[in-house]
Amino acid sequence: MTRPIQIDRKELIIAIDGPSGVGKSTVSKRIAERLGLTYVDTGAMYRAVALAVAGAKVDIENSAALEEFCNSMLVEYTSGSISVNATDYTDSIRTEEASKLASVTSSKEPVRRALVMYQRSLAVQGGVVMEGRDIGTVVLPRIHHKFFLTASHEVRAERRRAEHDSKGGTEPVGSSVGAKDISENMKERDRLDSTRAESPLARAVDALEIDTAELDIDGVVGVILADIEQKVEKSRIK
């Protein structure tokens, strides 16, 4: 895009959904930076709550106990940090433990209900780019700017392995962080996410689907910004 989008930033609410490993975080952050918006990582919230639930020794299969915890918990999110009940989980949410716990805890109705309400409260003032798995379908179904990123399991797994290696990982391919194992784990996570009863992973019917395997980050960002600009211009004509 060669010129900035001429619109009050508070009028922009953007949803970027998709499974893990498709580049949601990188793209969402880049879009937020380009447009001067607030970046909201809903996945960080689910991982933080999962760790908080585990730390409080709440039985996630006990619906009453889990609901009591969720109804009273205090989640505080900024673009740079996440805390639950005054405990900072900013660093610990990036661990494998947090990811595994979140894959189970996030499917529980009390957890999703509480976090969906919180996410909506963050979006109500506008000016946000919200990244997740159900933003365009459940959290903010009425917004105009929705995007769903995709890529093959193989591409996503290779990206995750490269990301791990870049952070100093030493496990060889074929270990728990090998590309094949990561791909299988992703397939299972996709299955769980897309078949859960509460807020399943799905593309909103009015979302623009983008295969990130075919484009680099700048390319994906360009497609999204162009689509936003087009919709903004159409709304002015109306």
C-alpha positions in Angstrom: 0.0 0.0 0.0 1.4 3.3 -1.0 -0.7 5.7 1.0 -2.2 5.5 4.5 -5.8 4.6 5.1 -7.7 7.8 5.7 -10.0 6.8 8.6 -10.4 7.4 12.3 -8.4 4.6 13.9 -11.0 4.1 16.5 -13.4 3.0 13.8 -11.1 0.1 12.9 -11.6 -3.3 14.5 -9.8 -6.1 12.7 -10.0 -9.8 13.3 -7.2 -12.1 12.2 -8.1 -15.8 12.8 -6.5 -19.1 11.9 -4.8 -22.2 13.3 -1.3 -22.1 14.9 1.8 -21.6 12.7 0.1 -19.6 9.9 1.8 -16.3 10.9 -1.1 -14.7 12.8 1.1 -13.0 15.5 3.6 -11.6 13.1 1.0 -10.3 10.6 -1.3 -9.0 13.4 1.6 -7.0 15.0 2.6 -5.6 11.7 -0.9 -4.5 10.8 -1.3 -2.9 14.2 2.0 -1.0 13.8 1.2 0.1 10.3 -2.3 1.5 11.3 -1.4 2.7 14.8 -3.8 0.2 16.4 -3.7 -1.9 19.6 -2.6 -5.5 19.1 -4.6 -8.0 21.1 -3.3 -11.6 21.4 -6.2 -13.7 22.6 -4.1 -16.9 22.6 -1.9 -15.3 25.3 -5.1 -15.0 27.5 -6.0 -18.6 27.1 -2.5 -19.8 28.0 -2.3 -17.5 31.0 -5.7 -18.6 32.3 -4.7 -22.3 31.8 -1.6 -21.7 33.9 -3.6 -19.9 36.5 -6.2 -22.7 36.7 -3.5 -25.3 37.0 -1.7 -23.2 39.7 -4.9 -22.9 41.7 -5.4 -26.7 41.3 -8.8 -26.3 39.9 -10.3 -29.5 38.4 -11.2 -28.5 34.9 -13.6 -31.4 34.7 -15.5 -29.9 37.6 -17.7 -27.4 35.9 -18.9 -25.7 39.0 -15.4 -25.2 40.4 -14.1 -24.0 37.1 -17.0 -21.6 36.7 -16.5 -20.2 40.2 -12.8 -19.6 39.4 -13.5 -17.9 36.0 -16.3 -15.7 37.4 -13.9 -14.3 40.0 -10.7 -14.1 38.1 -9.1 -10.8 37.1 -7.4 -10.8 33.7 -5.3 -7.8 32.8 -3.9 -7.6 29.3 -1.7 -5.0 27.6 0.2 -5.4 24.3 3.3 -6.3 26.3 2.0 -8.3 29.3 -0.7 -10.6 30.6 -1.6 -11.4 34.2 -4.3 -13.3 36.0 -5.3 -12.5 39.6 -2.2 -10.3 39.9 0.2 -13.0 38.8 2.3 -12.1 35.7 2.3 -14.9 33.1 4.0 -12.9 30.3 7.1 -15.1 30.1 5.6 -18.5 31.1 2.8 -18.5 28.5 5.4 -19.1 25.8 6.4 -22.6 27.2 5.3 -26.0 25.9 3.5 -26.6 29.2 1.3 -23.5 28.7 0.5 -24.6 25.2 -0.5 -28.1 26.2 -2.6 -26.9 29.1 -4.3 -24.3 27.0 -5.3 -26.8 24.3 -7.5 -28.5 26.9 -8.6 -25.6 29.2 -9.6 -23.4 26.3 -12.3 -25.9 25.3 -14.1 -25.5 28.6 -17.2 -23.3 28.4 -16.7 -21.3 31.6 -13.2 -20.3 30.3 -14.3 -19.3 26.9 -17.4 -17.4 28.1 -15.3 -15.3 30.6 -12.5 -14.6 28.0 -14.9 -13.8 25.2 -16.6 -11.2 27.4 -13.2 -9.7 28.3 -12.1 -9.7 24.7 -15.2 -7.8 23.7 -14.6 -5.3 26.4 -11.2 -4.6 24.9 -12.6 -4.1 21.4 -15.6 -1.9 22.4 -13.6 1.3 22.1 -12.2 0.3 18.7 -8.7 0.7 17.3 -7.7 -2.9 17.7 -6.2 -5.8 15.8 -7.4 -9.0 17.5 -5.7 -12.3 16.8 -7.2 -15.6 17.6 -9.2 -18.6 16.5 -12.8 -17.4 16.9 -12.7 -13.6 16.7 -14.6 -13.2 13.5 -17.1 -15.9 14.3 -17.8 -15.6 18.0 -16.1 -12.7 19.7 -16.8 -10.0 17.1 -19.1 -11.5 14.5 -20.5 -8.1 13.4 -17.3 -6.3 12.5 -16.4 -5.6 8.8 -12.7 -6.4 8.7 -12.2 -10.2 9.1 -9.3 -12.3 7.8 -8.6 -16.0 8.1 -5.0 -17.2 7.5 -4.2 -20.7 6.4 -1.2 -22.9 5.4 -0.6 -26.6 5.0 0.4 -28.6 8.1 3.8 -29.2 6.6 4.5 -25.5 6.1 3.2 -24.6 9.5 5.3 -27.4 11.2 8.5 -26.3 9.4 7.9 -22.7 10.5 7.4 -23.8 14.1 10.6 -25.9 14.0 12.5 -22.9 12.6 11.1 -20.7 15.2 12.2 -23.1 17.9 15.7 -23.4 16.4 16.0 -19.6 16.2 15.4 -19.4 20.0 18.2 -21.8 20.8 16.4 -25.2 20.6 18.8 -28.1 20.2 16.5 -31.1 19.7 17.0 -32.9 16.4 14.3 -33.5 13.8 12.3 -36.5 14.8 12.4 -35.4 18.5 9.4 -33.8 20.2 10.1 -30.6 18.2 10.8 -32.3 14.9 8.8 -31.1 11.9 6.9 -34.4 11.6 6.0 -34.5 15.2 5.0 -30.9 15.2 2.8 -31.5 12.2 1.0 -34.4 13.9 0.5 -32.2 17.0 -0.9 -29.5 14.9 -3.3 -31.8 13.2 -4.6 -33.0 16.6 -4.8 -29.4 17.9 -6.7 -28.4 14.7 -9.1 -31.4 15.2 -9.7 -30.4 18.8 -10.2 -26.7 18.0 -12.5 -27.3 15.0 -14.7 -29.9 16.7 -15.1 -28.4 20.2 -18.7 -27.5 21.1 -17.8 -24.0 22.4 -16.4 -21.5 19.9 -14.8 -23.9 17.4 -12.1 -22.8 15.0 -13.8 -21.9 11.7 -13.6 -19.3 9.0 -16.3 -16.6 9.2 -18.3 -16.7 6.0 -17.4 -13.0 5.4 -13.7 -13.4 6.2 -11.1 -13.1 3.5 -9.0 -16.3 3.5 -5.3 -15.9 2.8 -2.9 -18.8 2.2 0.3 -17.6 3.9 2.3 -20.4 2.3 2.1 -18.5 -1.0 3.1 -15.1 0.4 5.8 -13.6 2.6 4.8 -11.5 5.6 4.9 -8.3 3.6 2.7 -9.9 1.0 0.1 -11.0 3.5 0.1 -7.6 5.2 -0.3 -5.9 1.8 -3.3 -8.0 1.0 -5.0 -7.2 4.3 -4.3 -3.5 4.1 -5.6 -3.4 0.5 -8.8 -5.1 1.5 -9.3 -2.8 4.5 -8.7 0.3 2.3 -11.2 -1.0 -0.3 -13.9 -1.6 2.3 -13.3 1.8 3.9 -13.7 3.5 0.5 -16.9 1.5 -0.3 -18.4 2.5 3.1 -17.7 6.2 2.2 -19.5 5.9 -1.1 -22.5 4.4 0.6 
